[in-house]
Amino acid sequence: MSSVVLRKAIKSGIANAISQTRTINPDTLWVKTAFVDKAPSLKRIRAASRGSADPILKRNSHITIVLSDEKKPEKKKIKRVAKKEEAAKVAEV
């Protein structure tokens, strides 16, 4: 069920990008970041036995999706040093 909501949000973001900038190609867009935040809850009550009331929290959320048409940055290669060499350097100091 949540995948349907996310798909709609992404399609809406693509449509917004196209309508705001007519020169953008929708095939070059990719999802840069996507996250879901907690939104304010609606507080309701439900009638319970003996005239009391039980709380009901109707929870909501905010979906944020950032699209980009720039090329993805390439990952930098990290030079790895063997643990024995690191231990030898630390022992010398």
Rosetta blueprint (number, residue, H / E / L):
1 M L
2 S H
3 S H
4 V H
5 V H
6 L H
7 R H
8 K H
9 A H
10 I H
11 K H
12 S H
13 G H
14 I H
15 A H
16 N H
17 A H
18 I H
19 S H
20 Q H
21 T L
22 R L
23 T L
24 I L
25 N L
26 P H
27 D H
28 T H
29 L L
30 W E
31 V E
32 K E
33 T E
34 A E
35 F E
36 V E
37 D E
38 K E
39 A L
40 P L
41 S L
42 L E
43 K E
44 R E
45 I E
46 R E
47 A E
48 A L
49 S H
50 R H
51 G H
52 S L
53 A E
54 D E
55 P E
56 I E
57 L E
58 K E
59 R L
60 N L
61 S E
62 H E
63 I E
64 T E
65 I E
66 V E
67 L E
68 S E
69 D L
70 E L
71 K L
72 K L
73 P L
74 E L
75 K L
76 K L
77 K L
78 I L
79 K L
80 R L
81 V L
82 A L
83 K H
84 K H
85 E H
86 E H
87 A H
88 A H
89 K H
90 V H
91 A H
92 E H
93 V L
